């Protein structure tokens, strides 16, 4: 198959959405927890997180879709300045996926799906108690991607919770042990398979 830009744009819109979303392959999928200034708890699925910096400060970023409709996650994290990243695992996949439904602002996805909100002394946004890796971040900055009204949100990592046994002496996190899930597109979930770590490449 060889597709030109014209071929891609000529595809039916839903087909094109599925095709382009799954084309890059499985990627990390996370639940983002936020809390509004009036105390509303929100939870949503995001699959665009990337590592930006491991130095000072450690930074992670993700894509926020256009603000042409209310984006509760965006408005909450801008108002409260805190948000959480929580990994998905097979034991609660159905509940996690259900958070992508279109709930009203006053409805909590935690209550609607049966997932458990959990707070630390430091973080002002809810974690997902069922997640094995939980990361608390503060809003750092945003970058508008011109032409499509999409935003790249950058967060500063403030605290991390994960099992001791999942971290090797080298610092590598064992996602196979944790059964961390990934996703291709919006609904095609995958379990992490057998990993293989390669030596550092040198000339």
C-alpha positions in Angstrom: 0.0 0.0 0.0 1.3 3.5 -0.9 -0.8 6.4 0.2 -0.2 10.0 -0.8 -1.4 13.0 1.3 -4.3 13.3 -1.2 -5.2 9.6 -0.7 -5.2 10.1 3.1 -7.3 13.2 3.0 -9.8 11.4 0.6 -10.5 8.7 3.2 -13.8 8.7 5.0 -13.3 10.7 8.3 -13.8 7.9 10.8 -11.7 5.5 8.8 -9.0 8.2 8.6 -9.2 8.8 12.3 -8.7 5.1 13.1 -6.0 4.7 10.5 -3.9 7.6 11.6 -4.3 7.0 15.3 -3.2 3.3 15.0 -0.5 3.9 12.4 2.3 4.7 14.8 1.7 1.5 16.8 1.0 0.9 20.5 1.9 3.7 22.8 1.7 4.4 26.5 -1.8 5.0 27.9 -2.6 6.8 31.1 -5.4 8.1 33.2 -5.1 11.8 34.0 -6.6 12.8 37.3 -7.5 16.5 38.0 -9.6 18.4 40.5 -11.4 21.7 39.7 -11.4 24.8 41.9 -14.9 23.8 43.2 -13.7 20.3 44.1 -14.9 18.4 41.1 -12.8 15.3 40.5 -12.1 14.4 36.9 -10.5 11.4 35.2 -9.7 10.8 31.5 -7.7 8.5 29.2 -4.7 10.0 27.4 -2.2 8.2 25.1 0.2 10.9 24.1 2.6 11.3 27.0 6.3 11.7 26.3 9.4 12.1 28.4 10.9 15.6 28.0 13.6 15.9 30.6 15.1 13.7 33.4 17.3 16.5 34.8 16.3 19.4 37.0 13.4 19.7 36.6 12.0 16.3 35.4 9.3 17.0 32.8 6.6 15.0 31.0 4.3 16.3 28.3 1.1 15.3 26.5 -1.2 16.4 23.7 -4.5 18.1 24.6 -7.1 18.0 21.8 -8.7 21.2 20.5 -10.7 23.3 23.0 -13.6 23.5 20.6 -15.6 21.6 23.3 -15.2 21.8 27.1 -12.0 19.9 28.1 -12.5 19.3 31.8 -8.9 18.0 32.3 -7.5 21.2 30.7 -9.6 23.6 32.7 -9.0 21.8 36.0 -5.2 21.6 35.6 -5.0 25.3 34.6 -7.1 26.3 37.6 -5.6 24.0 40.2 -2.0 23.7 38.7 -1.8 20.0 39.7 -2.6 16.8 37.8 -1.7 13.1 38.1 -0.6 10.4 35.6 -1.8 6.8 36.4 -0.9 3.7 34.5 -3.5 1.2 33.2 -3.5 -2.5 34.0 -5.6 -5.5 32.9 -7.5 -5.7 36.2 -9.4 -2.4 35.7 -9.1 -1.9 31.9 -12.9 -1.7 31.3 -13.3 0.9 34.1 -10.4 2.9 32.7 -11.7 2.9 29.2 -15.2 4.0 30.4 -13.7 7.3 31.6 -13.5 8.4 28.0 -17.3 8.7 27.9 -18.7 12.2 27.7 -19.6 12.9 31.3 -20.9 16.3 32.5 -18.6 18.6 34.5 -20.4 17.9 37.8 -20.1 14.1 37.3 -17.0 12.4 38.6 -15.5 9.7 36.4 -14.3 8.1 39.6 -17.8 7.6 40.9 -19.2 6.7 37.5 -16.7 3.9 36.9 -15.9 2.7 40.4 -12.3 3.6 40.4 -10.8 4.9 43.7 -9.5 8.5 44.1 -6.5 8.7 46.4 -4.7 11.8 47.6 -1.2 12.4 49.0 -0.2 15.1 51.5 1.4 17.0 48.6 -0.6 16.6 45.5 -3.9 18.6 45.1 -5.2 16.3 42.3 -6.5 12.7 42.8 -4.5 9.6 42.0 -6.0 6.3 40.9 -5.5 3.9 43.8 -5.7 0.9 41.4 -2.8 2.1 39.3 0.7 0.7 40.0 2.6 3.8 38.9 1.2 7.1 40.0 2.9 10.4 39.2 2.0 13.8 40.6 2.8 16.9 38.5 2.3 20.6 38.4 1.5 22.6 35.3 4.7 24.0 33.8 3.7 25.5 30.4 1.7 24.9 27.2 2.4 25.3 23.5 -0.2 25.8 20.9 0.2 23.8 17.7 -0.8 26.2 15.0 -3.5 25.3 12.5 -5.3 22.6 14.5 -5.9 24.4 17.8 -4.2 21.6 19.7 -2.0 22.1 22.8 1.1 20.4 24.1 0.9 20.5 27.9 4.1 20.2 29.9 4.1 19.1 33.6 6.8 19.1 36.2 7.1 15.9 38.2 6.7 16.5 41.9 6.3 13.0 43.3 6.1 9.3 42.1 4.6 6.2 43.7 5.5 2.7 42.4 6.4 -0.7 43.7 10.0 -1.1 44.9 10.4 -4.4 43.0 9.6 -2.8 39.7 12.7 -0.7 39.7 16.0 -2.3 38.7 19.4 -1.3 40.2 20.0 0.6 36.9 16.9 2.6 37.3 15.0 0.8 34.6 11.2 0.4 35.4 10.0 -3.2 34.6 6.6 -2.6 32.9 6.4 -6.3 32.0 6.3 -7.1 35.7 3.7 -4.5 36.3 1.6 -5.5 33.3 1.4 -1.9 32.2 -0.9 -1.6 29.2 -0.5 0.4 26.0 -3.0 1.4 23.3 -3.1 1.8 19.5 -5.6 4.4 18.5 -8.5 5.1 20.9 -9.7 1.6 21.7 -7.2 -1.1 20.8 -5.4 -1.9 24.1 -2.3 -4.1 24.4 -0.5 -5.8 27.3 3.3 -5.3 27.4 5.0 -8.2 25.9 8.5 -9.7 26.5 11.0 -6.9 26.6 14.6 -7.0 25.5 17.1 -4.4 26.7 20.0 -3.6 24.4 23.5 -2.5 25.4 24.3 1.2 25.0 25.3 1.7 21.3 28.9 2.9 20.7 31.0 3.5 17.6 
